[in-house]
Every structure is written in C-alpha cells, then in structure tokens.
Amino acid sequence: MTAYTVTVTVRLKHGVLDPEAETTRRSLERLGFDLEALRSADRFEIDLEAEDPEAAEQRVDEMAERLLANPTIHDYDVEVDER
Amino acid sequence: MTAYTVTVTVRLKHGVLDPEAETTRRSLERLGFDLEALRSADRFEIDLEAEDPEAAEQRVDEMAERLLANPTIHDYDVEVDER
C-alpha cells in the first residue's frame, strides 16, 4: 500500500449563480481592486492509502459522487499525489 | 496588458480546528470509505489583466491579505496562469 494525498476541487457548473463569489468580487472592487471575474470553489485534500494511484483516484471519485459534490450543480476534478 | 487567471488557495493554519472537515470525514467513514485525514480549503479563481505575471501575483496577494484570507487563522498560496 502507498500513501497518497488526493485533492478534489468542486466547482459550480457554468451558469449556476454564485452569490457568494459575486459579493466577494464586489467587495474587492470596493477596496479599489481591478478584476474581471471571480469564481469560488471548494477544495478537499484527502490522505489515504491505496494499492496504486488509479485505486486512490477511483476511491476519491466515488467520495465526490456520493458526498463531496452535488452532480446537479457541481463539476469536480480529482488530482492524485504520492505523499 | 496580458490576461491572467490567478488562483488563491486559502487553508486553515496547522492546529486550527476545522469542524466542517471533521464532519465530512466522519460522514465519508460512515459511508464505508477508508481515509486517514481530510482537510478543506477555499479556492478563488480570479481573472484579471496585468503587465506581467509578477504584477498579477502581487495584486492578488494584496487581495488575499485584505479580504480573502484572515491572517490569524489562514495560510494561502497564489498561482498565476496566463489565460
């Protein structure tokens, strides 16, 4: 078994409103910053042991499907690093 | 001016309790997943125009200091990509 850190980034799908990001963008502009767009995402870093990177990715993929992301409104990607 | 997407990842400092991550970890375990640790982080993707990557990074660094991160409890890192 090898130790991995798997990172899941969960983003709102294109077209889904993100009022929190919109508020953050406006606050930055009010502070005088110049920006075109701001998107927010959730990131989970998961430490686990698995046979190989493929097994680690598959397990975390399943975690994302079942709990971390809501397929109706979210897209996600999974990145595997050996620890 | 060049168009950049700058990504800020805001994490809780080591030792700061993260009850939300702890709840997520337990829920995953209750679903039958085997994991050692789970950390959560916020990620902001900011589109902006700047003279060069250094200027883009500096501007977003300032955004993080002033609004996106709370220096008492957060660490953050900044990553610049050309769009």
Backbone of each chain as nested JSON, in Angstrom:
{
  "chains": [
    {"id": "A", "residues": [
      {"number": 1, "name": "MET", "atoms": {"N": [0.849, -1.203, 0.0], "CA": [0.0, 0.0, 0.0], "C": [0.877, 1.243, 0.0]}},
      {"number": 2, "name": "THR", "atoms": {"N": [0.466, 2.252, -0.726], "CA": [1.21, 3.508, -0.815], "C": [0.326, 4.624, -0.266]}},
      {"number": 3, "name": "ALA", "atoms": {"N": [0.979, 5.642, 0.331], "CA": [0.23, 6.767, 0.9], "C": [0.058, 7.858, -0.157]}},
      {"number": 4, "name": "TYR", "atoms": {"N": [-1.182, 8.299, -0.342], "CA": [-1.476, 9.343, -1.324], "C": [-2.215, 10.506, -0.664]}},
      {"number": 5, "name": "THR", "atoms": {"N": [-2.029, 11.684, -1.246], "CA": [-2.925, 12.801, -0.95], "C": [-3.695, 13.09, -2.226]}},
      {"number": 6, "name": "VAL", "atoms": {"N": [-5.011, 12.994, -2.129], "CA": [-5.85, 13.205, -3.306], "C": [-6.621, 14.508, -3.107]}},
      {"number": 7, "name": "THR", "atoms": {"N": [-6.547, 15.384, -4.094], "CA": [-7.202, 16.688, -3.997], "C": [-8.429, 16.717, -4.898]}},
      {"number": 8, "name": "VAL", "atoms": {"N": [-9.56, 17.08, -4.321], "CA": [-10.799, 17.213, -5.086], "C": [-11.155, 18.692, -5.128]}},
      {"number": 9, "name": "THR", "atoms": {"N": [-11.346, 19.226, -6.311], "CA": [-11.805, 20.614, -6.455], "C": [-13.24, 20.57, -6.967]}},
      {"number": 10, "name": "VAL", "atoms": {"N": [-14.147, 21.159, -6.19], "CA": [-15.572, 21.142, -6.524], "C": [-15.994, 22.552, -6.928]}},
      {"number": 11, "name": "ARG", "atoms": {"N": [-16.434, 22.687, -8.171], "CA": [-16.823, 23.993, -8.719], "C": [-18.302, 23.992, -9.07]}},
      {"number": 12, "name": "LEU", "atoms": {"N": [-18.923, 25.157, -9.016], "CA": [-20.28, 25.273, -9.539], "C": [-20.234, 25.136, -11.058]}},
      {"number": 13, "name": "LYS", "atoms": {"N": [-21.231, 24.44, -11.609], "CA": [-21.314, 24.322, -13.066], "C": [-21.501, 25.693, -13.694]}},
      {"number": 14, "name": "HIS", "atoms": {"N": [-21.03, 25.806, -14.916], "CA": [-21.196, 27.047, -15.665], "C": [-22.679, 27.391, -15.719]}},
      {"number": 15, "name": "GLY", "atoms": {"N": [-23.02, 28.623, -15.386], "CA": [-24.42, 29.042, -15.443], "C": [-25.128, 29.007, -14.103]}},
      {"number": 16, "name": "VAL", "atoms": {"N": [-24.537, 28.305, -13.12], "CA": [-25.142, 28.282, -11.785], "C": [-24.717, 29.553, -11.044]}},
      {"number": 17, "name": "LEU", "atoms": {"N": [-25.677, 30.278, -10.525], "CA": [-25.372, 31.539, -9.845], "C": [-24.551, 31.297, -8.589]}},
      {"number": 18, "name": "ASP", "atoms": {"N": [-23.608, 32.197, -8.323], "CA": [-22.755, 32.074, -7.147], "C": [-22.761, 33.416, -6.409]}},
      {"number": 19, "name": "PRO", "atoms": {"N": [-23.794, 33.66, -5.6], "CA": [-23.92, 34.976, -4.946], "C": [-22.753, 35.272, -4.004]}},
      {"number": 20, "name": "GLU", "atoms": {"N": [-22.168, 34.233, -3.408], "CA": [-21.042, 34.472, -2.504], "C": [-19.841, 35.028, -3.275]}},
      {"number": 21, "name": "ALA", "atoms": {"N": [-19.548, 34.421, -4.423], "CA": [-18.435, 34.904, -5.242], "C": [-18.716, 36.313, -5.749]}},
      {"number": 22, "name": "GLU", "atoms": {"N": [-19.973, 36.566, -6.095], "CA": [-20.355, 37.89, -6.583], "C": [-20.129, 38.948, -5.497]}},
      {"number": 23, "name": "THR", "atoms": {"N": [-20.502, 38.602, -4.267], "CA": [-20.294, 39.525, -3.14], "C": [-18.802, 39.773, -2.922]}},
      {"number": 24, "name": "THR", "atoms": {"N": [-18.007, 38.707, -3.013], "CA": [-16.56, 38.848, -2.833], "C": [-15.979, 39.743, -3.919]}},
      {"number": 25, "name": "ARG", "atoms": {"N": [-16.417, 39.523, -5.154], "CA": [-15.922, 40.335, -6.269], "C": [-16.232, 41.82, -6.037]}},
      {"number": 26, "name": "ARG", "atoms": {"N": [-17.466, 42.099, -5.636], "CA": [-17.849, 43.497, -5.405], "C": [-17.07, 44.113, -4.256]}},
      {"number": 27, "name": "SER", "atoms": {"N": [-16.843, 43.316, -3.201], "CA": [-16.075, 43.836, -2.061], "C": [-14.662, 44.187, -2.5]}},
      {"number": 28, "name": "LEU", "atoms": {"N": [-14.057, 43.34, -3.335], "CA": [-12.705, 43.632, -3.827], "C": [-12.715, 44.91, -4.656]}},
      {"number": 29, "name": "GLU", "atoms": {"N": [-13.741, 45.067, -5.488], "CA": [-13.82, 46.283, -6.298], "C": [-13.989, 47.51, -5.418]}},
      {"number": 30, "name": "ARG", "atoms": {"N": [-14.781, 47.371, -4.366], "CA": [-14.983, 48.49, -3.452], "C": [-13.672, 48.862, -2.749]}},
      {"number": 31, "name": "LEU", "atoms": {"N": [-12.8, 47.87, -2.565], "CA": [-11.485, 48.147, -1.972], "C": [-10.511, 48.742, -2.999]}},
      {"number": 32, "name": "GLY", "atoms": {"N": [-10.975, 48.873, -4.255], "CA": [-10.137, 49.512, -5.26], "C": [-9.409, 48.552, -6.188]}},
      {"number": 33, "name": "PHE", "atoms": {"N": [-9.706, 47.247, -6.073], "CA": [-9.039, 46.274, -6.941], "C": [-9.759, 46.179, -8.278]}},
      {"number": 34, "name": "ASP", "atoms": {"N": [-8.966, 45.917, -9.297], "CA": [-9.486, 45.837, -10.646], "C": [-9.46, 44.368, -11.069]}},
      {"number": 35, "name": "LEU", "atoms": {"N": [-10.626, 43.765, -11.269], "CA": [-10.647, 42.364, -11.71], "C": [-11.811, 42.141, -12.65]}},
      {"number": 36, "name": "GLU", "atoms": {"N": [-11.706, 41.095, -13.486], "CA": [-12.749, 40.838, -14.475], "C": [-13.796, 39.864, -13.963]}},
      {"number": 37, "name": "ALA", "atoms": {"N": [-13.332, 38.826, -13.263], "CA": [-14.269, 37.806, -12.777], "C": [-13.655, 37.097, -11.584]}},
      {"number": 38, "name": "LEU", "atoms": {"N": [-14.521, 36.547, -10.76], "CA": [-14.064, 35.745, -9.63], "C": [-14.971, 34.535, -9.492]}},
      {"number": 39, "name": "ARG", "atoms": {"N": [-14.349, 33.36, -9.438], "CA": [-15.118, 32.127, -9.207], "C": [-14.61, 31.505, -7.914]}},
      {"number": 40, "name": "SER", "atoms": {"N": [-15.538, 30.912, -7.164], "CA": [-15.079, 30.245, -5.948], "C": [-15.262, 28.743, -6.094]}},
      {"number": 41, "name": "ALA", "atoms": {"N": [-14.467, 27.985, -5.365], "CA": [-14.55, 26.531, -5.42], "C": [-14.186, 25.977, -4.049]}},
      {"number": 42, "name": "ASP", "atoms": {"N": [-14.637, 24.762, -3.783], "CA": [-14.239, 24.07, -2.552], "C": [-13.165, 23.063, -2.898]}},
      {"number": 43, "name": "ARG", "atoms": {"N": [-12.226, 22.93, -1.988], "CA": [-11.114, 22.028, -2.221], "C": [-10.986, 21.113, -1.023]}},
      {"number": 44, "name": "PHE", "atoms": {"N": [-10.914, 19.818, -1.288], "CA": [-10.73, 18.834, -0.216], "C": [-9.417, 18.102, -0.458]}},
      {"number": 45, "name": "GLU", "atoms": {"N": [-8.583, 18.024, 0.558], "CA": [-7.34, 17.256, 0.457], "C": [-7.498, 16.03, 1.338]}},
      {"number": 46, "name": "ILE", "atoms": {"N": [-7.454, 14.87, 0.713], "CA": [-7.75, 13.627, 1.415], "C": [-6.511, 12.742, 1.458]}},
      {"number": 47, "name": "ASP", "atoms": {"N": [-6.078, 12.375, 2.657], "CA": [-4.95, 11.45, 2.818], "C": [-5.504, 10.035, 2.928]}},
      {"number": 48, "name": "LEU", "atoms": {"N": [-4.958, 9.136, 2.123], "CA": [-5.402, 7.747, 2.211], "C": [-4.308, 6.825, 1.699]}},
      {"number": 49, "name": "GLU", "atoms": {"N": [-4.477, 5.545, 1.945], "CA": [-3.559, 4.538, 1.416], "C": [-4.284, 3.707, 0.374]}},
      {"number": 50, "name": "ALA", "atoms": {"N": [-3.573, 3.389, -0.708], "CA": [-4.187, 2.585, -1.764], "C": [-3.102, 1.788, -2.463]}},
      {"number": 51, "name": "GLU", "atoms": {"N": [-3.552, 0.802, -3.242], "CA": [-2.621, -0.058, -3.977], "C": [-1.787, 0.74, -4.976]}},
      {"number": 52, "name": "ASP", "atoms": {"N": [-2.453, 1.632, -5.721], "CA": [-1.788, 2.41, -6.764], "C": [-2.591, 3.7, -6.998]}},
      {"number": 53, "name": "PRO", "atoms": {"N": [-2.036, 4.626, -7.777], "CA": [-2.719, 5.912, -7.996], "C": [-4.124, 5.74, -8.577]}},
      {"number": 54, "name": "GLU", "atoms": {"N": [-4.294, 4.745, -9.454], "CA": [-5.617, 4.539, -10.069], "C": [-6.652, 4.18, -9.009]}},
      {"number": 55, "name": "ALA", "atoms": {"N": [-6.249, 3.306, -8.057], "CA": [-7.177, 2.902, -6.993], "C": [-7.513, 4.095, -6.11]}},
      {"number": 56, "name": "ALA", "atoms": {"N": [-6.492, 4.939, -5.811], "CA": [-6.719, 6.128, -4.985], "C": [-7.71, 7.058, -5.69]}},
      {"number": 57, "name": "GLU", "atoms": {"N": [-7.486, 7.281, -6.98], "CA": [-8.358, 8.184, -7.732], "C": [-9.786, 7.654, -7.791]}},
      {"number": 58, "name": "GLN", "atoms": {"N": [-9.893, 6.359, -8.001], "CA": [-11.232, 5.765, -8.112], "C": [-12.019, 5.903, -6.806]}},
      {"number": 59, "name": "ARG", "atoms": {"N": [-11.286, 5.686, -5.675], "CA": [-11.973, 5.776, -4.385], "C": [-12.456, 7.204, -4.121]}},
      {"number": 60, "name": "VAL", "atoms": {"N": [-11.605, 8.177, -4.44], "CA": [-11.977, 9.566, -4.17], "C": [-13.056, 10.037, -5.147]}},
      {"number": 61, "name": "ASP", "atoms": {"N": [-12.993, 9.526, -6.358], "CA": [-14.046, 9.803, -7.32], "C": [-15.41, 9.401, -6.766]}},
      {"number": 62, "name": "GLU", "atoms": {"N": [-15.426, 8.239, -6.147], "CA": [-16.669, 7.743, -5.547], "C": [-17.107, 8.62, -4.368]}},
      {"number": 63, "name": "MET", "atoms": {"N": [-16.118, 9.094, -3.567], "CA": [-16.445, 10.012, -2.463], "C": [-17.09, 11.284, -3.003]}},
      {"number": 64, "name": "ALA", "atoms": {"N": [-16.532, 11.79, -4.117], "CA": [-17.068, 13.013, -4.71], "C": [-18.501, 12.785, -5.185]}},
      {"number": 65, "name": "GLU", "atoms": {"N": [-18.712, 11.648, -5.859], "CA": [-20.056, 11.339, -6.379], "C": [-21.074, 11.201, -5.261]}},
      {"number": 66, "name": "ARG", "atoms": {"N": [-20.643, 10.596, -4.152], "CA": [-21.611, 10.278, -3.105], "C": [-21.792, 11.391, -2.091]}},
      {"number": 67, "name": "LEU", "atoms": {"N": [-20.748, 12.204, -1.858], "CA": [-20.878, 13.183, -0.784], "C": [-20.335, 14.579, -1.089]}},
      {"number": 68, "name": "LEU", "atoms": {"N": [-19.155, 14.666, -1.695], "CA": [-18.479, 15.969, -1.752], "C": [-19.079, 16.915, -2.788]}},
      {"number": 69, "name": "ALA", "atoms": {"N": [-19.609, 16.358, -3.863], "CA": [-20.169, 17.195, -4.919], "C": [-21.64, 16.846, -5.135]}},
      {"number": 70, "name": "ASN", "atoms": {"N": [-22.391, 17.829, -5.57], "CA": [-23.784, 17.608, -5.941], "C": [-23.856, 17.655, -7.466]}},
      {"number": 71, "name": "PRO", "atoms": {"N": [-24.07, 16.485, -8.104], "CA": [-23.957, 16.42, -9.565], "C": [-24.918, 17.355, -10.306]}},
      {"number": 72, "name": "THR", "atoms": {"N": [-25.979, 17.79, -9.643], "CA": [-26.925, 18.694, -10.301], "C": [-26.288, 20.062, -10.551]}},
      {"number": 73, "name": "ILE", "atoms": {"N": [-25.475, 20.51, -9.603], "CA": [-24.934, 21.869, -9.727], "C": [-23.411, 21.936, -9.781]}},
      {"number": 74, "name": "HIS", "atoms": {"N": [-22.722, 20.836, -9.491], "CA": [-21.264, 20.879, -9.399], "C": [-20.547, 20.064, -10.47]}},
      {"number": 75, "name": "ASP", "atoms": {"N": [-19.382, 20.562, -10.87], "CA": [-18.368, 19.762, -11.553], "C": [-17.225, 19.566, -10.575]}},
      {"number": 76, "name": "TYR", "atoms": {"N": [-16.465, 18.507, -10.763], "CA": [-15.302, 18.358, -9.879], "C": [-14.148, 17.739, -10.641]}},
      {"number": 77, "name": "ASP", "atoms": {"N": [-12.915, 17.985, -10.163], "CA": [-11.801, 17.21, -10.68], "C": [-10.958, 16.671, -9.529]}},
      {"number": 78, "name": "VAL", "atoms": {"N": [-10.249, 15.59, -9.84], "CA": [-9.517, 14.824, -8.835], "C": [-8.055, 14.751, -9.256]}},
      {"number": 79, "name": "GLU", "atoms": {"N": [-7.147, 15.007, -8.312], "CA": [-5.712, 15.021, -8.595], "C": [-5.012, 14.163, -7.541]}},
      {"number": 80, "name": "VAL", "atoms": {"N": [-4.185, 13.223, -7.982], "CA": [-3.545, 12.292, -7.052], "C": [-2.057, 12.609, -6.924]}},
      {"number": 81, "name": "ASP", "atoms": {"N": [-1.557, 12.765, -5.704], "CA": [-0.122, 12.926, -5.455], "C": [0.345, 11.896, -4.442]}},
      {"number": 82, "name": "GLU", "atoms": {"N": [1.523, 11.327, -4.712], "CA": [2.09, 10.427, -3.728], "C": [2.598, 11.258, -2.562]}},
      {"number": 83, "name": "ARG", "atoms": {"N": [2.429, 10.762, -1.319], "CA": [2.872, 11.525, -0.156], "C": [4.305, 11.186, 0.2]}}
    ]},
    {"id": "B", "residues": [
      {"number": 1, "name": "MET", "atoms": {"N": [-0.93, 44.8, -21.843], "CA": [-1.565, 44.06, -20.746], "C": [-1.85, 42.632, -21.201]}},
      {"number": 2, "name": "THR", "atoms": {"N": [-1.682, 41.697, -20.281], "CA": [-1.94, 40.29, -20.574], "C": [-3.042, 39.801, -19.632]}},
      {"number": 3, "name": "ALA", "atoms": {"N": [-3.827, 38.834, -20.131], "CA": [-4.923, 38.301, -19.316], "C": [-4.426, 37.1, -18.507]}},
      {"number": 4, "name": "TYR", "atoms": {"N": [-4.685, 37.123, -17.216], "CA": [-4.259, 36.04, -16.329], "C": [-5.443, 35.493, -15.54]}},
      {"number": 5, "name": "THR", "atoms": {"N": [-5.346, 34.225, -15.186], "CA": [-6.213, 33.671, -14.147], "C": [-5.323, 33.35, -12.958]}},
      {"number": 6, "name": "VAL", "atoms": {"N": [-5.635, 33.958, -11.834], "CA": [-4.821, 33.754, -10.64], "C": [-5.651, 32.96, -9.633]}},
      {"number": 7, "name": "THR", "atoms": {"N": [-5.078, 31.882, -9.129], "CA": [-5.793, 31.02, -8.199], "C": [-5.235, 31.199, -6.789]}},
      {"number": 8, "name": "VAL", "atoms": {"N": [-6.122, 31.478, -5.853], "CA": [-5.734, 31.614, -4.449], "C": [-6.328, 30.433, -3.689]}},
      {"number": 9, "name": "THR", "atoms": {"N": [-5.487, 29.701, -2.983], "CA": [-5.985, 28.622, -2.122], "C": [-5.799, 29.055, -0.677]}},
      {"number": 10, "name": "VAL", "atoms": {"N": [-6.901, 29.113, 0.056], "CA": [-6.884, 29.578, 1.449], "C": [-7.139, 28.377, 2.36]}},
      {"number": 11, "name": "ARG", "atoms": {"N": [-6.139, 28.085, 3.211], "CA": [-6.245, 26.917, 4.099], "C": [-6.22, 27.375, 5.544]}},
      {"number": 12, "name": "LEU", "atoms": {"N": [-6.829, 26.615, 6.433], "CA": [-6.669, 26.882, 7.858], "C": [-5.243, 26.561, 8.263]}},
      {"number": 13, "name": "LYS", "atoms": {"N": [-4.662, 27.373, 9.142], "CA": [-3.322, 27.095, 9.643], "C": [-3.318, 25.785, 10.408]}},
      {"number": 14, "name": "HIS", "atoms": {"N": [-2.165, 25.154, 10.397], "CA": [-1.999, 23.923, 11.143], "C": [-2.375, 24.161, 12.605]}},
      {"number": 15, "name": "GLY", "atoms": {"N": [-3.207, 23.299, 13.164], "CA": [-3.595, 23.444, 14.564], "C": [-4.926, 24.142, 14.761]}},
      {"number": 16, "name": "VAL", "atoms": {"N": [-5.432, 24.82, 13.718], "CA": [-6.749, 25.451, 13.835], "C": [-7.81, 24.387, 13.573]}},
      {"number": 17, "name": "LEU", "atoms": {"N": [-8.755, 24.26, 14.478], "CA": [-9.784, 23.227, 14.347], "C": [-10.673, 23.488, 13.137]}},
      {"number": 18, "name": "ASP", "atoms": {"N": [-11.063, 22.418, 12.462], "CA": [-11.914, 22.53, 11.284], "C": [-13.086, 21.564, 11.436]}},
      {"number": 19, "name": "PRO", "atoms": {"N": [-14.123, 21.983, 12.176], "CA": [-15.232, 21.058, 12.455], "C": [-15.968, 20.614, 11.191]}},
      {"number": 20, "name": "GLU", "atoms": {"N": [-15.988, 21.466, 10.162], "CA": [-16.68, 21.098, 8.93], "C": [-15.953, 19.929, 8.248]}},
      {"number": 21, "name": "ALA", "atoms": {"N": [-14.628, 20.034, 8.193], "CA": [-13.842, 18.944, 7.588], "C": [-13.987, 17.665, 8.407]}},
      {"number": 22, "name": "GLU", "atoms": {"N": [-14.03, 17.814, 9.714], "CA": [-14.167, 16.65, 10.595], "C": [-15.515, 15.962, 10.355]}},
      {"number": 23, "name": "THR", "atoms": {"N": [-16.556, 16.756, 10.2], "CA": [-17.883, 16.205, 9.912], "C": [-17.886, 15.471, 8.571]}},
      {"number": 24, "name": "THR", "atoms": {"N": [-17.248, 16.072, 7.571], "CA": [-17.175, 15.452, 6.245], "C": [-16.41, 14.127, 6.327]}},
      {"number": 25, "name": "ARG", "atoms": {"N": [-15.307, 14.128, 7.057], "CA": [-14.513, 12.906, 7.198], "C": [-15.347, 11.783, 7.825]}},
      {"number": 26, "name": "ARG", "atoms": {"N": [-16.065, 12.145, 8.908], "CA": [-16.89, 11.119, 9.574], "C": [-18.006, 10.618, 8.671]}},
      {"number": 27, "name": "SER", "atoms": {"N": [-18.596, 11.536, 7.903], "CA": [-19.67, 11.11, 7.002], "C": [-19.128, 10.142, 5.962]}},
      {"number": 28, "name": "LEU", "atoms": {"N": [-17.936, 10.416, 5.451], "CA": [-17.334, 9.504, 4.468], "C": [-17.065, 8.144, 5.108]}},
      {"number": 29, "name": "GLU", "atoms": {"N": [-16.589, 8.156, 6.349], "CA": [-16.33, 6.887, 7.031], "C": [-17.636, 6.125, 7.256]}},
      {"number": 30, "name": "ARG", "atoms": {"N": [-18.674, 6.869, 7.59], "CA": [-19.976, 6.229, 7.787], "C": [-20.491, 5.61, 6.494]}},
      {"number": 31, "name": "LEU", "atoms": {"N": [-20.09, 6.192, 5.368], "CA": [-20.478, 5.617, 4.066], "C": [-19.593, 4.424, 3.687]}},
      {"number": 32, "name": "GLY", "atoms": {"N": [-18.594, 4.132, 4.543], "CA": [-17.771, 2.949, 4.291], "C": [-16.421, 3.248, 3.662]}},
      {"number": 33, "name": "PHE", "atoms": {"N": [-16.084, 4.537, 3.506], "CA": [-14.795, 4.883, 2.911], "C": [-13.705, 4.861, 3.968]}},
      {"number": 34, "name": "ASP", "atoms": {"N": [-12.524, 4.471, 3.516], "CA": [-11.374, 4.363, 4.392], "C": [-10.428, 5.526, 4.068]}},
      {"number": 35, "name": "LEU", "atoms": {"N": [-10.248, 6.449, 5.024], "CA": [-9.317, 7.565, 4.774], "C": [-8.617, 7.936, 6.064]}},
      {"number": 36, "name": "GLU", "atoms": {"N": [-7.441, 8.57, 5.941], "CA": [-6.669, 8.922, 7.128], "C": [-6.965, 10.322, 7.616]}},
      {"number": 37, "name": "ALA", "atoms": {"N": [-7.104, 11.249, 6.681], "CA": [-7.336, 12.64, 7.07], "C": [-8.018, 13.372, 5.935]}},
      {"number": 38, "name": "LEU", "atoms": {"N": [-8.729, 14.433, 6.28], "CA": [-9.36, 15.28, 5.27], "C": [-9.197, 16.727, 5.702]}},
      {"number": 39, "name": "ARG", "atoms": {"N": [-8.681, 17.557, 4.801], "CA": [-8.571, 18.994, 5.063], "C": [-9.399, 19.718, 4.007]}},
      {"number": 40, "name": "SER", "atoms": {"N": [-10.043, 20.796, 4.419], "CA": [-10.794, 21.562, 3.428], "C": [-10.119, 22.909, 3.215]}},
      {"number": 41, "name": "ALA", "atoms": {"N": [-10.313, 23.472, 2.058], "CA": [-9.728, 24.77, 1.731], "C": [-10.688, 25.505, 0.806]}},
      {"number": 42, "name": "ASP", "atoms": {"N": [-10.547, 26.83, 0.78], "CA": [-11.32, 27.631, -0.176], "C": [-10.413, 28.02, -1.322]}},
      {"number": 43, "name": "ARG", "atoms": {"N": [-10.998, 28.021, -2.49], "CA": [-10.22, 28.343, -3.678], "C": [-10.926, 29.451, -4.447]}},
      {"number": 44, "name": "PHE", "atoms": {"N": [-10.188, 30.476, -4.809], "CA": [-10.737, 31.577, -5.609], "C": [-9.97, 31.647, -6.922]}},
      {"number": 45, "name": "GLU", "atoms": {"N": [-10.698, 31.673, -8.026], "CA": [-10.062, 31.843, -9.337], "C": [-10.423, 33.237, -9.829]}},
      {"number": 46, "name": "ILE", "atoms": {"N": [-9.401, 34.067, -10.001], "CA": [-9.626, 35.472, -10.315], "C": [-9.071, 35.787, -11.7]}},
      {"number": 47, "name": "ASP", "atoms": {"N": [-9.936, 36.297, -12.589], "CA": [-9.492, 36.728, -13.92], "C": [-9.157, 38.204, -13.86]}},
      {"number": 48, "name": "LEU", "atoms": {"N": [-7.98, 38.553, -14.347], "CA": [-7.609, 39.971, -14.383], "C": [-6.573, 40.197, -15.469]}},
      {"number": 49, "name": "GLU", "atoms": {"N": [-6.335, 41.482, -15.762], "CA": [-5.29, 41.858, -16.713], "C": [-4.182, 42.557, -15.956]}},
      {"number": 50, "name": "ALA", "atoms": {"N": [-2.94, 42.255, -16.328], "CA": [-1.807, 42.889, -15.669], "C": [-0.649, 42.97, -16.644]}},
      {"number": 51, "name": "GLU", "atoms": {"N": [0.342, 43.781, -16.298], "CA": [1.529, 43.971, -17.146], "C": [2.285, 42.663, -17.341]}},
      {"number": 52, "name": "ASP", "atoms": {"N": [2.471, 41.937, -16.235], "CA": [3.253, 40.696, -16.282], "C": [2.814, 39.795, -15.117]}},
      {"number": 53, "name": "PRO", "atoms": {"N": [3.277, 38.521, -15.09], "CA": [2.839, 37.597, -14.037], "C": [3.14, 38.116, -12.63]}},
      {"number": 54, "name": "GLU", "atoms": {"N": [4.275, 38.802, -12.464], "CA": [4.647, 39.32, -11.14], "C": [3.618, 40.345, -10.66]}},
      {"number": 55, "name": "ALA", "atoms": {"N": [3.205, 41.228, -11.575], "CA": [2.21, 42.249, -11.2], "C": [0.882, 41.583, -10.844]}},
      {"number": 56, "name": "ALA", "atoms": {"N": [0.495, 40.536, -11.614], "CA": [-0.761, 39.817, -11.333], "C": [-0.68, 39.167, -9.952]}},
      {"number": 57, "name": "GLU", "atoms": {"N": [0.446, 38.52, -9.678], "CA": [0.604, 37.844, -8.388], "C": [0.568, 38.847, -7.236]}},
      {"number": 58, "name": "GLN", "atoms": {"N": [1.243, 39.974, -7.426], "CA": [1.294, 40.979, -6.359], "C": [-0.105, 41.518, -6.049]}},
      {"number": 59, "name": "ARG", "atoms": {"N": [-0.88, 41.774, -7.125], "CA": [-2.212, 42.327, -6.898], "C": [-3.095, 41.337, -6.129]}},
      {"number": 60, "name": "VAL", "atoms": {"N": [-3.014, 40.053, -6.525], "CA": [-3.867, 39.049, -5.872], "C": [-3.376, 38.762, -4.446]}},
      {"number": 61, "name": "ASP", "atoms": {"N": [-2.078, 38.842, -4.258], "CA": [-1.52, 38.724, -2.914], "C": [-2.143, 39.768, -1.981]}},
      {"number": 62, "name": "GLU", "atoms": {"N": [-2.268, 40.963, -2.512], "CA": [-2.864, 42.048, -1.72], "C": [-4.359, 41.779, -1.453]}},
      {"number": 63, "name": "MET", "atoms": {"N": [-5.053, 41.226, -2.458], "CA": [-6.47, 40.855, -2.264], "C": [-6.605, 39.832, -1.137]}},
      {"number": 64, "name": "ALA", "atoms": {"N": [-5.669, 38.861, -1.144], "CA": [-5.71, 37.815, -0.118], "C": [-5.478, 38.431, 1.26]}},
      {"number": 65, "name": "GLU", "atoms": {"N": [-4.483, 39.293, 1.355], "CA": [-4.157, 39.93, 2.641], "C": [-5.323, 40.757, 3.159]}},
      {"number": 66, "name": "ARG", "atoms": {"N": [-6.004, 41.461, 2.238], "CA": [-7.017, 42.407, 2.678], "C": [-8.397, 41.798, 2.836]}},
      {"number": 67, "name": "LEU", "atoms": {"N": [-8.698, 40.741, 2.063], "CA": [-10.087, 40.249, 2.121], "C": [-10.243, 38.728, 2.125]}},
      {"number": 68, "name": "LEU", "atoms": {"N": [-9.484, 38.031, 1.269], "CA": [-9.797, 36.616, 1.05], "C": [-9.342, 35.712, 2.197]}},
      {"number": 69, "name": "ALA", "atoms": {"N": [-8.258, 36.095, 2.859], "CA": [-7.744, 35.259, 3.947], "C": [-7.711, 36.068, 5.243]}},
      {"number": 70, "name": "ASN", "atoms": {"N": [-7.842, 35.379, 6.338], "CA": [-7.705, 36.0, 7.651], "C": [-6.35, 35.552, 8.209]}},
      {"number": 71, "name": "PRO", "atoms": {"N": [-5.376, 36.474, 8.28], "CA": [-4.006, 36.059, 8.626], "C": [-3.884, 35.397, 9.997]}},
      {"number": 72, "name": "THR", "atoms": {"N": [-4.856, 35.614, 10.866], "CA": [-4.797, 34.987, 12.189], "C": [-4.973, 33.471, 12.093]}},
      {"number": 73, "name": "ILE", "atoms": {"N": [-5.833, 33.036, 11.186], "CA": [-6.139, 31.602, 11.141], "C": [-5.809, 30.932, 9.8]}},
      {"number": 74, "name": "HIS", "atoms": {"N": [-5.514, 31.731, 8.772], "CA": [-5.32, 31.151, 7.435], "C": [-3.897, 31.283, 6.902]}},
      {"number": 75, "name": "ASP", "atoms": {"N": [-3.485, 30.301, 6.127], "CA": [-2.364, 30.42, 5.199], "C": [-2.96, 30.438, 3.794]}},
      {"number": 76, "name": "TYR", "atoms": {"N": [-2.227, 30.999, 2.852], "CA": [-2.739, 30.945, 1.475], "C": [-1.585, 30.839, 0.502]}},
      {"number": 77, "name": "ASP", "atoms": {"N": [-1.871, 30.292, -0.683], "CA": [-0.882, 30.399, -1.751], "C": [-1.545, 30.874, -3.033]}},
      {"number": 78, "name": "VAL", "atoms": {"N": [-0.703, 31.458, -3.887], "CA": [-1.177, 32.137, -5.091], "C": [-0.474, 31.525, -6.298]}},
      {"number": 79, "name": "GLU", "atoms": {"N": [-1.251, 31.236, -7.342], "CA": [-0.71, 30.588, -8.539], "C": [-1.185, 31.38, -9.759]}},
      {"number": 80, "name": "VAL", "atoms": {"N": [-0.274, 31.748, -10.627], "CA": [-0.632, 32.59, -11.777], "C": [-0.571, 31.773, -13.07]}},
      {"number": 81, "name": "ASP", "atoms": {"N": [-1.623, 31.826, -13.857], "CA": [-1.621, 31.196, -15.183], "C": [-2.045, 32.202, -16.231]}},
      {"number": 82, "name": "GLU", "atoms": {"N": [-1.376, 32.157, -17.362], "CA": [-1.796, 33.014, -18.453], "C": [-3.072, 32.431, -19.05]}},
      {"number": 83, "name": "ARG", "atoms": {"N": [-4.007, 33.318, -19.417], "CA": [-5.262, 32.816, -19.974], "C": [-5.153, 32.655, -21.477]}}
    ]}
  ]
}
